[in-house]
Amino acid sequence: MNSIAIAPVFGPLVVPAPDWSRLYAWGRRFALGDHAVAQLLRFAVVGGVSNIAYVLLFMACTGLGPLTANVAGSVVSTVIANELHRRLTFRTTAVPWFTAQYQGGGLALIGLGVTTVALAALESFAPTLGDLTQAGAMLAIMAAVGMARFLSLRYLVF
């Protein structure tokens, strides 16, 4: 049996080309939806963009000293993140700019406090942790703080 003998019996094998336009339209509707998963995905993208802004500003301000560069990067990236969350993540204009900055900035400060306390607790209660283990613990804590911030922004602020 060769492929020529099989073709007349079963007919030609036709594989339809995927309809990318339908897949694109579905993905666009999903990503721009108001459901929690779409908002969480946009929240993560905005977080990545604001982290890039932080790094760029930090690098630009290192001549002023690391503390000044850190404060400048933190403040500017938080303002950028809050505005992007207002406009893109949660797509609302009902919350004024200043309110979004005040409440979102307050949540960012609370998150910074939680991670700082967690880091201090790790150093106090488990001083022999290796760097990799400590970094993993901090990533888990930061993920929990990020999820709490997302839920607070979604249900309390926006």
Contacts in CASP RR format, 6 or more apart in sequence:
PFRMAT RR
TARGET T0000
AUTHOR 0000-0000-0000
METHOD contacts of the structure
MODEL  1
MNSIAIAPVFGPLVVPAPDWSRLYAWGRRFALGDHAVAQLLRFAVVGGVS
NIAYVLLFMACTGLGPLTANVAGSVVSTVIANELHRRLTFRTTAVPWFTA
QYQGGGLALIGLGVTTVALAALESFAPTLGDLTQAGAMLAIMAAVGMARF
LSLRYLVF
7 13 0 8 1.000
30 38 0 8 1.000
31 38 0 8 1.000
31 41 0 8 1.000
31 42 0 8 1.000
32 38 0 8 1.000
33 39 0 8 1.000
34 91 0 8 1.000
36 154 0 8 1.000
39 89 0 8 1.000
39 90 0 8 1.000
39 150 0 8 1.000
39 154 0 8 1.000
40 150 0 8 1.000
42 88 0 8 1.000
42 89 0 8 1.000
43 85 0 8 1.000
43 89 0 8 1.000
43 150 0 8 1.000
43 153 0 8 1.000
46 81 0 8 1.000
46 84 0 8 1.000
46 85 0 8 1.000
46 88 0 8 1.000
46 89 0 8 1.000
47 81 0 8 1.000
49 80 0 8 1.000
49 81 0 8 1.000
49 84 0 8 1.000
50 77 0 8 1.000
50 78 0 8 1.000
50 80 0 8 1.000
50 81 0 8 1.000
50 84 0 8 1.000
51 77 0 8 1.000
53 73 0 8 1.000
53 76 0 8 1.000
53 77 0 8 1.000
53 80 0 8 1.000
54 73 0 8 1.000
54 74 0 8 1.000
54 76 0 8 1.000
54 77 0 8 1.000
57 69 0 8 1.000
57 72 0 8 1.000
57 73 0 8 1.000
57 76 0 8 1.000
57 77 0 8 1.000
58 69 0 8 1.000
58 70 0 8 1.000
58 72 0 8 1.000
58 73 0 8 1.000
59 69 0 8 1.000
60 69 0 8 1.000
61 68 0 8 1.000
61 69 0 8 1.000
61 72 0 8 1.000
61 73 0 8 1.000
62 69 0 8 1.000
63 69 0 8 1.000
64 72 0 8 1.000
78 104 0 8 1.000
78 105 0 8 1.000
78 108 0 8 1.000
79 101 0 8 1.000
81 108 0 8 1.000
82 100 0 8 1.000
82 101 0 8 1.000
82 104 0 8 1.000
82 105 0 8 1.000
82 108 0 8 1.000
83 97 0 8 1.000
83 100 0 8 1.000
83 101 0 8 1.000
85 100 0 8 1.000
85 104 0 8 1.000
85 153 0 8 1.000
85 158 0 8 1.000
86 92 0 8 1.000
86 93 0 8 1.000
86 95 0 8 1.000
86 97 0 8 1.000
86 100 0 8 1.000
86 158 0 8 1.000
87 93 0 8 1.000
89 153 0 8 1.000
89 158 0 8 1.000
90 153 0 8 1.000
90 154 0 8 1.000
90 158 0 8 1.000
92 158 0 8 1.000
95 157 0 8 1.000
95 158 0 8 1.000
99 157 0 8 1.000
100 157 0 8 1.000
100 158 0 8 1.000
103 156 0 8 1.000
103 157 0 8 1.000
104 153 0 8 1.000
104 157 0 8 1.000
107 149 0 8 1.000
107 152 0 8 1.000
107 153 0 8 1.000
107 157 0 8 1.000
108 149 0 8 1.000
111 145 0 8 1.000
111 146 0 8 1.000
111 148 0 8 1.000
111 149 0 8 1.000
114 141 0 8 1.000
114 145 0 8 1.000
115 138 0 8 1.000
115 141 0 8 1.000
115 142 0 8 1.000
115 145 0 8 1.000
118 137 0 8 1.000
118 138 0 8 1.000
118 141 0 8 1.000
119 138 0 8 1.000
122 129 0 8 1.000
122 134 0 8 1.000
122 137 0 8 1.000
122 138 0 8 1.000
126 134 0 8 1.000
129 137 0 8 1.000
END
